[in-house]
Amino acid sequence: MSTPVVSSVVAMVCGVLAVATGARPELLVWLLLAPIAVVLAIVDVAVHRLPDVVVLPFMACALVGLGGAALMPGAGGSWPAALLGALTLGVCHLVLFLINPGGFGFGDVKLAPALGAVLGWYGWGVVLIGAFAGYLFGALFGAGLILVWRAGRNAAIPFGPFLLAGAFVGILLGSCTM
């Protein structure tokens, strides 16, 4: 992907987040995480890998950033809920990985706590919707590939972009309801 295309996608994502969130402290966190999320999605599509050198700082930025946002007046979410969301999605993805290691990569497992934190910020309903949306997007993409005979049932697809897209949907929904 070319730099202008990536820059345009990042600008569009940040703009949508800014409009949906408004002038609340968590917007700073979303604007910090959005470019990293776009890069992670692009890397996963290109090489089917979510590198630790990006995923782990992404998780730390989500947790620390939301902790800081919770200390500011006008925050639209809850840091304890974000921590619980991180723990819940992280454990759930780890269990799924242990049950079926071929189901998705360990990078997706390491990405899950960060996504759980950003979704958990707005509550359990948003965690469920964001996680479900990510799986739904991945399933629809996989079904589409099968229908056009581009892949078999056991084909590997990069799942990180779908998890990130689901989190984006959850954040938009959560920020609009606050």
N, C-alpha and C positions, 0 to 999 in steps of 0.2 A: 504494500500500500504506500502511496506517495505521501509525503509530508503535508501537502495542502489538504488532502482528503482526511488524514488523521486529525489534523488541526481543526478542520471543519466539523468533524464528528464530535470532538471534544468540546468545541464551542457550542454546538447545538445541545449536547447533553447538559453542559453547565448552565446554559440559558434556560432550558426547561426546568432544571432543578431550582434555579433562582426564582423563576416565576411561581413555581409550586410552593416553595418553602417560604418565600418572603424574607423579611429582615429578622430572622431568628438566628440565634448563635450556631445552631447545627448546620446552617448553610455553609459556613466556613469549612466544616468537616466535609460536607458533600463536594464542595468545589476543590478540595484537596484530593479527595479520593477518586473523583470522576476521571481525571486524566490517567491515573494509575490503572483504573478498571478498564478503560479503553485499551491501554497498552497490553494488559493481561489478556484481554479477549483476542487481540490481534496475534499475540505470541502463541496462544493456545491453538488458534486456527492454523497458524503457519507451521508449528512444530509439535503439536499435540502435547504440550508441556506447560505447566505453570511453575516458573522458576522460583525457588525459595528466596532468592535475592530480591524478588519483588513482592511475593506473597506475604512473607513474614513482616516486612516493614508496613505493608498495606494493613495487616491485622493490627500492628502496634499503633499506627496512625488512627485507625478507627476507634480503638479502645481509649487511647489517651485523648484524642480529639473530642470524643463524646463526653469523656470525663470532664474536660475543660468546659465544654459547652453547657454541661449540667450545672456548673458553678455560676453561670451568667444569668442575669434576669431575662425572662422571656423565652427560655428554652422550651421547646415543644415536646420533649420526651423525657425519658427516665434512664439514668445511667445504670441503676441496679437491674432494670429490665433489659438493657443492652447487654450487660454482663451475663445475665441468665440466658438471653437469646444466643449469645456466642457459645456458651457452654452447651446448650441444648442442640443447636445445629451441628456443632463440632462433634459431639458424642454420637448423634444420629448418623452422621456421615461416616464416622469411624466404624460404627457397628455395621453399616451397610457394606463398607469396604471389606471388613473382616469376614462377613458372610459370603460375599461374592467379589473377590479381589479384581476380577476382570470387568466388573460392572462400570467402574470409573477409576480414574487415576488417583494417586495419593495427593497430588497437587490440589485436586478438588476437595479432598478431605481437609487440607490445610487452609483452603480458601473459605470453607464453611464457617469457622468461628467469626471471621471478619464480617461476612454477610449476615450471620446471626446477630451480631452486635448492631449493625446499621438497621436491620429490620426490627430487632427487639427494642430499639430506641422508642419506637412508636407503639409497641405493645404486641401481645400474643397474636391478635388477629392479623396484624401486618406480617409477623413471622410466618404464619401459616400461608397467607396469600402469596407472599414473595417466594417462599420455597416451592409452593405448588406451581406458581407461574413459571419458575425456572425449569421444573421437571416437565411441565406441559409444553413449553417451547422446545425443549430437547426432544420430547416424544413426537411432536408434530414434524420437526425437522427430520428425524429418523424415519418416520412413516412416509414422509414425502420422498426421501431417498429410495426407500424400498419400492414405492409405487412407480417411480420413473426408472426403475431397474439400475440405479446407480450404486446400490449397496445391498448386501444380504442382511439377514436378521442379526448376524453376529459382527457386523462391521463396527469398527471403532470410530466414534466421532468426538471431537473436542467438546467437552461438556461445560467447561468454565464460562464460555460466552453466554450460555443459556442460564446458568446460575446467576451471573452478573446481570443479565437482562431481567430476570425475575426479581432480583433485589432492587433494580431501578424502578420497576413497576410498584413494588412494595413501598419504596421511599416516596414515590409520587403520591400514592394513595394515602400513606400515613401523613405526609406533610399537608395534604389538602384537607384532611379531616381534623387537623389540630386547630 
